[in-house]
């Protein structure tokens, strides 16, 4: 095989881990910092989830993080800011290995996203492989075009009762690699914000999890009270990003203050 650009090496490796059924380790990058991203990746994470929906930093920040992470085997998953074709195209052109797509409510929405994420003839993603970062700045243009579709992991977020009602049709789309549930969004849309132990919420959550695994797709979720990492992984979840640059910094600072308080003030 022709030597592949770094983005595809990482993308194919990540897809292989998921296909083999592994629960992969990951964390959120929300501050847009390449340095923080490297600090987390150096621990050996399988993927870093760069959040462009709620996190800080735009495309320039994404480009810097992807370039910094090229030295690590850690795959780059990007949560899109929206469903816009330009957003999808530019995130992929920068070298994203996986897309996490928020607020996918219908099969038509899912198909449109895939159409914009895949090169022809599978989709209609614009082709600029002679210049983009993902194709090693054009040095691996043909190899990138040939293998980009197969190296891409696409996950749709189920966040509303409408999405749950359309679950069967969404899961029927072969090219979707998996589904992801954000408990905050789903519970809020049901009028049960953060009532994670409510019977109605748990029934819907379990419905999405069971239906996803039943068709052999990847399931992921953000951990929450009553939906801890261990519980989710034991039930078959492979993607459970359990921390972020923000939470790690906040937790570390709080631990320092608590340690000092426990030591007592000698004055």
ROKE-928604 format. One record per residue (C-alpha): residue in three letters; x, y, z. Coordinates in pm, 1 decimal. Layout:
<recs>
REC | ALA | X | Y | Z .
...
</recs>
This chain:
<recs>
REC | UNK | 0.0 | 0.0 | 0.0 .
REC | UNK | 113.6 | 355.8 | -73.1 .
REC | UNK | 235.8 | 536.3 | 236.6 .
REC | UNK | -62.8 | 697.1 | 402.7 .
REC | UNK | -82.0 | 1047.6 | 546.2 .
REC | UNK | -74.6 | 1063.6 | 924.6 .
REC | UNK | -444.5 | 1150.1 | 948.0 .
REC | UNK | -540.1 | 826.4 | 773.6 .
REC | UNK | -299.6 | 611.2 | 974.0 .
REC | UNK | -462.2 | 734.5 | 1291.9 .
REC | UNK | -814.3 | 708.0 | 1152.7 .
REC | UNK | -770.8 | 349.1 | 1037.4 .
REC | UNK | -611.5 | 248.1 | 1367.7 .
REC | UNK | -901.7 | 400.6 | 1559.5 .
REC | UNK | -1161.0 | 225.2 | 1342.0 .
REC | UNK | -976.6 | -103.1 | 1390.7 .
REC | UNK | -991.0 | -72.5 | 1769.9 .
REC | UNK | -1364.8 | -9.3 | 1755.8 .
REC | UNK | -1424.4 | -294.4 | 1509.7 .
REC | UNK | -1240.9 | -530.3 | 1744.6 .
REC | UNK | -1483.5 | -435.3 | 2020.7 .
REC | UNK | -1244.7 | -246.2 | 2245.3 .
REC | UNK | -1362.5 | 17.2 | 2489.4 .
REC | UNK | -1138.1 | 306.6 | 2392.6 .
REC | UNK | -1005.4 | 570.8 | 2630.2 .
REC | UNK | -1084.1 | 932.9 | 2555.2 .
REC | UNK | -1126.6 | 1279.1 | 2701.3 .
REC | UNK | -1272.0 | 1612.5 | 2593.3 .
REC | UNK | -1067.1 | 1904.3 | 2471.3 .
REC | UNK | -1278.4 | 2212.4 | 2544.6 .
REC | UNK | -1023.8 | 2491.0 | 2595.4 .
REC | UNK | -878.1 | 2487.7 | 2244.2 .
REC | UNK | -523.2 | 2451.6 | 2377.1 .
REC | UNK | -266.9 | 2243.9 | 2182.7 .
REC | UNK | -54.0 | 2220.9 | 2497.4 .
REC | UNK | -340.9 | 2081.5 | 2705.2 .
REC | UNK | -424.8 | 1842.0 | 2422.6 .
REC | UNK | -67.9 | 1711.8 | 2418.1 .
REC | UNK | -61.7 | 1673.4 | 2796.2 .
REC | UNK | -368.1 | 1448.5 | 2778.6 .
REC | UNK | -258.7 | 1255.7 | 2468.8 .
REC | UNK | 82.7 | 1182.4 | 2618.5 .
REC | UNK | -90.5 | 976.5 | 2887.1 .
REC | UNK | -180.4 | 727.6 | 2613.8 .
REC | UNK | -541.3 | 816.7 | 2529.4 .
REC | UNK | -691.3 | 636.6 | 2230.3 .
REC | UNK | -871.4 | 954.1 | 2120.7 .
REC | UNK | -919.4 | 1316.4 | 2211.6 .
REC | UNK | -1262.5 | 1467.6 | 2156.2 .
REC | UNK | -1223.5 | 1828.7 | 2043.4 .
REC | UNK | -1549.7 | 2006.3 | 2114.7 .
REC | UNK | -1642.5 | 2275.1 | 1863.3 .
REC | UNK | -2008.8 | 2278.1 | 1968.9 .
REC | UNK | -1958.1 | 2409.6 | 2322.0 .
REC | UNK | -1581.7 | 2435.1 | 2358.8 .
REC | UNK | -1359.9 | 2734.9 | 2296.8 .
REC | UNK | -1160.1 | 2779.4 | 1981.7 .
REC | UNK | -1257.4 | 2749.3 | 1618.6 .
REC | UNK | -1094.4 | 2607.3 | 1309.0 .
REC | UNK | -756.6 | 2768.6 | 1376.8 .
REC | UNK | -752.8 | 2610.9 | 1721.0 .
REC | UNK | -854.3 | 2276.3 | 1574.1 .
REC | UNK | -576.6 | 2296.6 | 1314.7 .
REC | UNK | -319.1 | 2369.8 | 1585.4 .
REC | UNK | -437.0 | 2082.1 | 1804.5 .
REC | UNK | -438.0 | 1832.2 | 1517.1 .
REC | UNK | -89.2 | 1935.8 | 1414.0 .
REC | UNK | 35.9 | 1908.4 | 1773.6 .
REC | UNK | -124.1 | 1565.9 | 1813.5 .
REC | UNK | 36.4 | 1426.9 | 1496.5 .
REC | UNK | 325.3 | 1310.2 | 1713.8 .
REC | UNK | 90.6 | 1089.9 | 1918.2 .
REC | UNK | -113.2 | 783.2 | 1824.2 .
REC | UNK | -417.4 | 949.3 | 1984.1 .
REC | UNK | -696.4 | 985.9 | 1727.8 .
REC | UNK | -877.6 | 1316.8 | 1687.1 .
REC | UNK | -1255.7 | 1313.4 | 1715.9 .
REC | UNK | -1429.0 | 1644.6 | 1650.6 .
REC | UNK | -1772.4 | 1736.9 | 1777.1 .
REC | UNK | -1907.0 | 1956.3 | 1500.8 .
REC | UNK | -2044.5 | 2301.7 | 1577.2 .
REC | UNK | -2339.3 | 2242.7 | 1343.1 .
REC | UNK | -2450.4 | 2043.0 | 1037.4 .
REC | UNK | -2321.2 | 2292.9 | 783.3 .
REC | UNK | -2146.1 | 2138.6 | 483.8 .
REC | UNK | -1862.8 | 2389.8 | 519.4 .
REC | UNK | -1802.2 | 2297.4 | 882.4 .
REC | UNK | -1789.9 | 1927.1 | 800.0 .
REC | UNK | -1559.2 | 1975.2 | 503.5 .
REC | UNK | -1315.9 | 2204.6 | 680.8 .
REC | UNK | -1287.9 | 1985.4 | 992.7 .
REC | UNK | -1206.1 | 1687.0 | 773.3 .
REC | UNK | -965.4 | 1885.9 | 557.2 .
REC | UNK | -773.8 | 1974.9 | 873.6 .
REC | UNK | -734.2 | 1606.5 | 959.3 .
REC | UNK | -1016.7 | 1495.7 | 1188.5 .
REC | UNK | -1025.6 | 1116.7 | 1220.2 .
REC | UNK | -1380.7 | 1098.4 | 1350.5 .
REC | UNK | -1689.9 | 1318.2 | 1359.7 .
REC | UNK | -1935.8 | 1338.7 | 1647.9 .
REC | UNK | -2247.8 | 1507.9 | 1512.6 .
REC | UNK | -2486.1 | 1676.0 | 1760.2 .
REC | UNK | -2865.1 | 1688.2 | 1741.3 .
REC | UNK | -2933.9 | 1433.5 | 1469.5 .
REC | UNK | -3310.4 | 1389.6 | 1479.7 .
REC | UNK | -3393.8 | 1216.0 | 1151.0 .
REC | UNK | -3249.7 | 975.3 | 898.3 .
REC | UNK | -3260.5 | 1252.8 | 637.9 .
REC | UNK | -3035.8 | 1468.6 | 856.4 .
REC | UNK | -2795.9 | 1177.8 | 903.1 .
REC | UNK | -2779.3 | 1109.6 | 528.8 .
REC | UNK | -2708.7 | 1475.1 | 454.1 .
REC | UNK | -2421.5 | 1477.3 | 702.8 .
REC | UNK | -2272.8 | 1162.6 | 551.0 .
REC | UNK | -2314.6 | 1304.7 | 203.1 .
REC | UNK | -2100.4 | 1601.8 | 300.9 .
REC | UNK | -1843.9 | 1390.8 | 488.9 .
REC | UNK | -1762.7 | 1135.7 | 218.7 .
REC | UNK | -1577.4 | 1179.6 | -107.4 .
REC | UNK | -1745.3 | 1080.4 | -435.7 .
REC | UNK | -1882.7 | 841.2 | -531.4 .
REC | UNK | -2013.0 | 766.8 | -180.3 .
REC | UNK | -2082.5 | 1133.0 | -109.1 .
REC | UNK | -2013.4 | 1479.8 | -241.5 .
REC | UNK | -1742.4 | 1614.5 | -13.9 .
REC | UNK | -1539.1 | 1875.9 | -197.0 .
REC | UNK | -1196.3 | 1761.4 | -311.8 .
REC | UNK | -893.4 | 1978.0 | -236.9 .
REC | UNK | -644.4 | 1703.0 | -157.0 .
REC | UNK | -360.4 | 1884.4 | -326.5 .
REC | UNK | -345.8 | 2143.7 | -49.8 .
REC | UNK | -510.8 | 2030.0 | 273.5 .
REC | UNK | -346.8 | 1950.6 | 606.7 .
REC | UNK | -515.7 | 1607.8 | 619.2 .
REC | UNK | -334.8 | 1499.5 | 301.3 .
REC | UNK | 2.3 | 1598.6 | 446.3 .
REC | UNK | -33.0 | 1936.4 | 277.6 .
REC | UNK | -80.0 | 1771.4 | -61.5 .
REC | UNK | 222.8 | 1543.5 | -47.3 .
REC | UNK | -8.3 | 1241.5 | -15.5 .
REC | UNK | -302.0 | 1368.0 | -220.0 .
REC | UNK | -393.4 | 1051.4 | -409.0 .
REC | UNK | -353.0 | 821.8 | -108.3 .
REC | UNK | -570.9 | 1050.5 | 101.1 .
REC | UNK | -849.0 | 1061.0 | -156.8 .
REC | UNK | -838.9 | 684.5 | -205.3 .
REC | UNK | -860.2 | 590.8 | 163.5 .
REC | UNK | -1025.3 | 885.9 | 340.5 .
REC | UNK | -1377.7 | 741.1 | 337.8 .
REC | UNK | -1276.6 | 406.8 | 486.0 .
REC | UNK | -1066.4 | 574.1 | 756.3 .
REC | UNK | -1345.7 | 801.5 | 882.4 .
REC | UNK | -1559.4 | 717.2 | 1186.3 .
REC | UNK | -1894.6 | 896.6 | 1200.5 .
REC | UNK | -2108.1 | 899.2 | 1515.3 .
REC | UNK | -2450.1 | 1060.2 | 1545.7 .
REC | UNK | -2577.9 | 1205.6 | 1872.8 .
REC | UNK | -2927.7 | 1106.6 | 1987.8 .
REC | UNK | -3050.6 | 1396.6 | 2200.5 .
REC | UNK | -3428.8 | 1428.9 | 2164.6 .
REC | UNK | -3755.4 | 1233.4 | 2169.2 .
REC | UNK | -3777.8 | 1295.1 | 1793.5 .
REC | UNK | -3442.7 | 1123.8 | 1741.9 .
REC | UNK | -3553.7 | 830.1 | 1955.6 .
REC | UNK | -3876.1 | 801.6 | 1754.8 .
REC | UNK | -3664.4 | 782.0 | 1437.8 .
REC | UNK | -3405.3 | 551.1 | 1589.2 .
REC | UNK | -3478.4 | 250.8 | 1365.5 .
REC | UNK | -3446.8 | 454.8 | 1045.6 .
REC | UNK | -3125.8 | 621.6 | 1162.8 .
REC | UNK | -2968.3 | 289.1 | 1257.9 .
REC | UNK | -3067.8 | 141.8 | 920.5 .
REC | UNK | -2809.7 | 365.2 | 749.3 .
REC | UNK | -2511.1 | 136.2 | 699.8 .
REC | UNK | -2242.3 | 404.1 | 688.1 .
REC | UNK | -2319.5 | 534.4 | 1035.1 .
REC | UNK | -2057.1 | 381.4 | 1264.2 .
REC | UNK | -2243.7 | 437.9 | 1587.1 .
REC | UNK | -2462.0 | 649.5 | 1811.6 .
REC | UNK | -2377.3 | 863.6 | 2111.3 .
REC | UNK | -2606.0 | 983.2 | 2390.6 .
REC | UNK | -2544.5 | 1294.9 | 2594.8 .
REC | UNK | -2753.6 | 1236.5 | 2909.0 .
REC | UNK | -2787.2 | 1609.5 | 2982.3 .
REC | UNK | -2936.5 | 1692.8 | 2643.6 .
REC | UNK | -3158.5 | 1388.2 | 2624.6 .
REC | UNK | -3294.3 | 1429.0 | 2975.9 .
REC | UNK | -3350.6 | 1802.7 | 2922.6 .
REC | UNK | -3542.7 | 1742.4 | 2599.6 .
REC | UNK | -3765.3 | 1497.9 | 2788.9 .
REC | UNK | -3838.5 | 1750.4 | 3064.7 .
REC | UNK | -3632.9 | 1543.6 | 3308.4 .
REC | UNK | -3310.5 | 1742.3 | 3327.4 .
REC | UNK | -3045.0 | 1538.8 | 3506.6 .
REC | UNK | -3303.0 | 1301.1 | 3651.6 .
REC | UNK | -3086.4 | 1013.4 | 3537.4 .
REC | UNK | -3250.1 | 760.4 | 3766.7 .
REC | UNK | -3602.6 | 846.8 | 3646.2 .
REC | UNK | -3770.6 | 539.4 | 3502.4 .
REC | UNK | -3882.3 | 716.0 | 3184.3 .
REC | UNK | -3532.6 | 844.6 | 3111.3 .
REC | UNK | -3367.5 | 510.7 | 3181.0 .
REC | UNK | -3612.6 | 331.5 | 2952.9 .
REC | UNK | -3529.6 | 565.9 | 2665.6 .
REC | UNK | -3154.0 | 551.5 | 2732.5 .
REC | UNK | -3165.2 | 172.0 | 2742.6 .
REC | UNK | -3369.2 | 166.5 | 2421.7 .
REC | UNK | -3099.0 | 359.1 | 2235.6 .
REC | UNK | -2816.0 | 151.5 | 2383.0 .
REC | UNK | -2981.7 | -184.0 | 2314.8 .
REC | UNK | -3094.3 | -94.5 | 1962.3 .
REC | UNK | -2748.0 | 31.9 | 1868.6 .
REC | UNK | -2568.4 | -277.0 | 1993.0 .
REC | UNK | -2830.6 | -506.1 | 1836.5 .
REC | UNK | -2732.9 | -392.3 | 1486.7 .
REC | UNK | -2360.7 | -416.1 | 1557.1 .
REC | UNK | -2285.3 | -45.9 | 1577.0 .
REC | UNK | -2072.3 | 140.0 | 1830.9 .
REC | UNK | -2246.9 | 291.9 | 2130.9 .
REC | UNK | -2111.2 | 582.1 | 2330.3 .
REC | UNK | -2232.9 | 807.7 | 2609.2 .
REC | UNK | -2113.3 | 1073.8 | 2844.3 .
REC | UNK | -2099.2 | 922.4 | 3193.6 .
REC | UNK | -2336.2 | 1057.4 | 3457.1 .
REC | UNK | -2466.2 | 963.7 | 3802.9 .
REC | UNK | -2626.1 | 617.7 | 3775.1 .
REC | UNK | -2451.1 | 585.3 | 3437.2 .
REC | UNK | -2092.2 | 557.0 | 3551.1 .
REC | UNK | -1803.7 | 450.2 | 3327.0 .
REC | UNK | -1791.5 | 96.5 | 3466.7 .
REC | UNK | -2166.2 | 48.3 | 3423.0 .
REC | UNK | -2166.1 | 176.4 | 3065.5 .
REC | UNK | -1863.2 | -25.3 | 2955.5 .
REC | UNK | -1998.3 | -345.7 | 3109.6 .
REC | UNK | -2317.7 | -293.2 | 2910.2 .
REC | UNK | -2124.2 | -263.3 | 2585.4 .
REC | UNK | -2042.4 | 106.4 | 2547.2 .
REC | UNK | -1710.2 | 157.4 | 2371.4 .
REC | UNK | -1691.5 | 536.4 | 2382.3 .
REC | UNK | -1721.4 | 688.6 | 2729.2 .
REC | UNK | -1517.7 | 1011.4 | 2738.6 .
REC | UNK | -1494.9 | 1060.2 | 3112.8 .
REC | UNK | -1308.2 | 1383.2 | 3164.5 .
REC | UNK | -1187.9 | 1703.1 | 3001.8 .
REC | UNK | -907.7 | 1954.3 | 3017.9 .
REC | UNK | -1142.5 | 2175.9 | 3222.3 .
REC | UNK | -1247.3 | 1910.4 | 3473.1 .
REC | UNK | -890.0 | 1789.2 | 3520.6 .
REC | UNK | -762.2 | 2140.9 | 3587.2 .
REC | UNK | -1056.0 | 2222.5 | 3812.4 .
REC | UNK | -1024.3 | 1895.9 | 4002.3 .
REC | UNK | -650.2 | 1940.3 | 4047.0 .
REC | UNK | -693.0 | 2291.9 | 4182.6 .
REC | UNK | -967.3 | 2181.4 | 4419.9 .
REC | UNK | -751.1 | 1892.9 | 4542.2 .
REC | UNK | -466.0 | 2131.2 | 4622.2 .
REC | UNK | -694.9 | 2355.3 | 4825.7 .
REC | UNK | -847.0 | 2057.2 | 5006.6 .
REC | UNK | -499.5 | 1917.2 | 5087.5 .
REC | UNK | -388.2 | 2247.5 | 5234.2 .
REC | UNK | -706.1 | 2276.4 | 5438.9 .
REC | UNK | -659.8 | 1922.6 | 5569.1 .
REC | UNK | -302.6 | 2004.8 | 5671.2 .
REC | UNK | -427.6 | 2290.9 | 5888.8 .
REC | UNK | -312.8 | 2653.4 | 5904.1 .
REC | UNK | -17.8 | 2684.6 | 6150.3 .
REC | UNK | -70.2 | 3060.2 | 6195.1 .
</recs>
